[in-house]
């Protein structure tokens, strides 16, 4: 079992409605790549590269989705479901998003609560969660949790230490800080769990129910959820031996359109701008609020960002342990979604670390007319 991530943890309380059929996701309207400024031949090169990585064993299969201006230029499945399952991947194949959950789900919930005046970024966590106790924890703010600068350690073996959700939350809330808040960046699953508690306390309902009602249904993302029912099993790509790209295209288009999609204004444009700009907390960190930003080569020539080297400094995105990534560039009004199950059959396969940036760069190379 892998370390407890937000996706795994919140899944403990998600409702599983057995017998629910897998819904079709409409995604966003397609458009000819040339109409969106892409060279079709170069865009095909990105897909060919992914096929070659499947053949080399980087992952069993993947889906690449690329879009601009609220239109889908590419939705390309490659490979197959698993090492022992040779069914071809489809654009609607369901993938475990892993830590993309932190931004697509949790960060979006925080944006909504900030918009409603129910969550203050610079308020102490203890204002919302009195059980968050220990030396220095009175200084930890919501902004610290969102920038992974709270001082909490990266993770704990909650699957071995706790026998119930309540016990797990008590362990997380009483875990001592490793460093003073705001002093050091440590990507922390524990911080995400604390933030989930805050959201649930304010919302008065579990995170999965909040997101289903306030985000996924409103945006038309029917294949995105926690703990999919048994009836979806045959459409889910396996991960370790132990969501859908079209849905995410609607989510990405919403953020690039300043928080609105069709007639739905999900998040205020000012809130989107605040959450997606680099916070410089702690100094030198690439983190936005929940989101990450690219490591620019001019800042660190040795840095390898999953965003590649060609997205603008305004870009924001995130990755998932299972081999997923989502990057958006407001300057180009462009998104790149890559879903894979690179941890199948084992997490020891780290080829995804070279694949993500290469795919991003190939997509950007295909954007030959960015003025369109």
N, C-alpha and C positions, 0 to 999 in steps of 0.2 A: 504494500500500500504506500502511495506517495505521501509526502507531508501534507497536513491539512490545509487545503486552500479554501478560499472563500466559496468557490463553486461547490466543493465537496461538503463544506460545513453547512452552508445554508440549505443544501439539499436534504439535510437531516430533518428539516421541518417542512419541506415542500409537500404539497398535496399531490398525490398520484392518482389521477382519475382513470382507472383501468377501463380499457375498451374504447378510449377516444381515438378515432382514426387520425392518421397523419394528414394535416391540412396542407393544401397547396399554397405556396407563398408567391404572390404576384411580383415581388421585387419592385423595381422601378422600371419605367418604360425604356425599352431598348432604342438605340440609335446607331446608325452606321458609324464605325470608328472615325472615318474621314470627316464626318460632320462635327465631331467633337475634337478634331485636331490631331488624331492619331494616324500614324502610318500603319496600315493593316499588316503589312509584311513584317514590320518590326515588332508589332504587338504579337504576331504569331510566333516570333522568335522567343518571347518570354514563355509561351506555352510549350514550345519545343524543348526549352531548357528544363522545364518542370518534368516533362516526360523522360528526359535523359536522367534526371535525378531519381525518378522512380526506378528506372532500369538499374541505376547504380546502388539502389537500396537505401536511399535517404529516407524514404517513407513509402508505404504501400500505395497511397493515393492522395489526391489533393483537389481543391477547387480554387481557382483564381478568378476574382471578380474585379473589374476596373470600371470606373465611371467618372463622368464630368457633368457639371451643370444639371444634376438631377436626372441624368440619363445613363443607361448601362451600355458601355462600349464592348464589354467582354464578360462572359460567364463560362469559363472553360474547365470542365472536369478532366482529370488525368488519372491514370492508374486504376487500381482496384481497391476493394474494401480492406482486405487483410492478407497476411501471408498465406493463410489457408482458405481464403474466400476470394475467388477470382472474378466475382461480379464486377463489372465496370462501375466506377464512381459516376454519379450523375450530378447535375447542378444542384439538385434538391437533397443530396445526401446530407444527413445530419452529423455534425462534428461536435465533439466535446470542446467548448470554448476555453476551458480552464480559466486562467487569470484575465482573459478578456471580460469575464464576468465582473471583475472589479470596476471596469469603466463603463461597459455597456449597461450593466445593472446598477451597481452600488453608486458610482459617481453620478449617474443620471438621476438617481433618487435624491442624492444630495443637492443637485442643481435645482430640482423641483422644490425641495423644502427651503432652500435659500430664497428662491423666487417668492415663496409664500410667507416669508418672514419668520419661519419656524426654526431655522437653523442659522446660526451666526458663525462664520468661518473662524473668527478670532476669539470665540468664546471657549472657556475651559471645557474639556470633555466632561468633567465632574458635574457641570451644570445640568447635563442631560443624563448622566450615568453615575449616580453617587457611589455605586459599588466599585468604580474604577479607582482603587486605592493603593497607596504605597508612596515611598519617598520620592519626591519630585513630581508626582503625577498631577498635582494641582496646577502645574505649569503647562501641562500638555493641552494643546488646543486642537480644534477640528482641523485647522489648516495643517498642523503637524501631522495628523493622521493621513491626510490626503497627499502630503508630500513625502511620506515615509521618513519623517524627521522627528518622530515622537520620542525616540530613545528606546522603544521596545525592541527586543530581539527579533530575528527573522521569523522563527517558528518554534513550536514545541510539538512533541509527539502526542498530540491530543488523542489520537486513535488508540494509543497504548495507556495513556494516563487517565482518561475519563471513560466512564461507563454510561454517561447520560449527557444530554445537552446542557443541563444546569451545571453539572460538575465541570464540563469543558469551559463554560463561560466564567465560572468562578476561578478556574486556573488562569485563564487569559487575563481577567481583570485584576488578579493579585500578582501577576508575574512582575518582578522588579524591572525597572528600567536599566538598560546597559549603559546609557549615556544621558547627559542632560538634554532636554528637549531643544530641538533646533540646531544642535551642534554637528550632527552627523547623519548622512543618508544611509539607511539600512532598509532595503525592501522587505516589508514585514507583513506576513499573512496575519499575525496577531493583531496588528493595527487595523487591518481590514475587518477582522471579526468584531473588534471594539466598535468600529464605525457602523457596522451592520446593526449592532445592538442599539446604537444611538438612533439610527433611522427607524428601527422598529418601535422604539419607545415613543418617538415623536409621532409616527404614523399611526400607532395603535394597532398594527397588524404585521404579520410576517413579511419579510422582504419580497418573497416570491409573489404573494398576493398583491402587494403594492405595485410591483412592476407589471404584473399581468394586467391590472386594471388601468394604471396610469401611463404606461409606456407601450407595452407590446400590443395590446388590443387597439389602442388609439393610432398607432403607426401602421397597423396591419402587418404584424410580425407573428403569424400563427404558429410557426415552427420553432420559436425561441421560448424556452421554459426550463425550469428545474425538474429533475427526475422525470424524464419522458415516460409515458406509459408503456406497458408491455407490447401493445399493438404497434408501436413504432419501431420495435427492435430490429426488424429486417432492414430498416433504412438508416441505421446508425453505424458509422464506421467504428471498429473496435479500437481501444487504446491499449493500455498495458494488459498483460495476462494477470491479473489480479481480480452547430446551429446553422445554422443554415446560412449560406452565403447570400442568397436572395433577400432574406430577412435583413441581414446586416447592411445590404445596399440601401435599404430604406432608412435605416438608422444613420448611416454615414451621410446620406443626402440631407437628412434633417439637420445635422450639426453644421454641415457646410452651408446650409441655407439659413444660418443664424437662429436655429432652434425651431424652425417651422417646416411642415411638410403638408402639401395639399391645403386643407383648411384648418389644420391642427397647429396651433402655436404651443408646442410642448414646453419650451424653455425660453425665457427672455434672451434677446440677443446679447445684452450686456453680461448676463450670467455665463453664456457660452464663451464670450471673449475672456472673462476672468478665469474660468476654469481651464482654458486651453492655452493660456500664455505661461511661459516659463516663470517660475516663482523665485528662483535664486535662493531657495531655502532647503537645506543650508547653502551658504555661498558656494557657487561652482556646480551645484546640482543641475541636472537637465530636467527635473520634474516640473510639470504643471500641477494642477489640482486633480489628482487621480490619474491623469494622463501623463505620458512622457513626451519629450520633444527630441528631435534628432541631435546626436552628437556631431557637431559640425567639424569637418577636417581642419578648418582653420583654427579651431580651439584646441584640438588634440589630434594630430596627424595619425596617431596609432589607434585611435578609437574606431571601433566597428559597430555602427548602429544598425539595428534591424531595418531602419528606414533607408539604408543605403547612403549615397553621397550626393544625391541630386535633388532631393526635396528641399523646399525653402525653409528658412529659419522659423517661419510661422507654422510649420507642420506639427501635428500632434498625433499620437497613436499609442499602441500598447501591444504586448505579445502575450501568448499563453503557453504554458509548459508543454501542452500536448502537441505544439507545433503550429499554433495559430498566430496571426497578426492582423492588425487593422491600422492603416495609416491614412491620414487625411491632410491635404494641403490647401488651406483657404486661398493662398495666393494663386494657385492654379485651378481652384474649385474642383479638386480631383481626389478620388479615394482609391486605395489598393487594399483588397481583402485577400488574405491567403489562409486557407483552412487545410490543415494536414493532420494525420494521426502518426506523427513521427515517433511516438513512444511505443508503437506496436511493432514488434512484440516486446521491446525493451527500451527503457529510458536511456540506456547506454549509447544509443545512436544520437550523436550531436551534429550531424550534417546540416540540420536546419539552420545552424548558426551562420553558415556561409550562404545558404539558399535564400533566406529572407532578404538580405541586402542586395544580392544579385538580381532577384526578381524585381525589387523596387527600382533599381537602376535600369533594367531592361525596359520596364514600363515607361520610365521617364525618357529614355532614349527614343521610344516610339512616339512621344508627344512632339511632333515636328512642327505643329502650328499652334502654340499655346495661346495665341491671340484669339483663336476662335472660341 
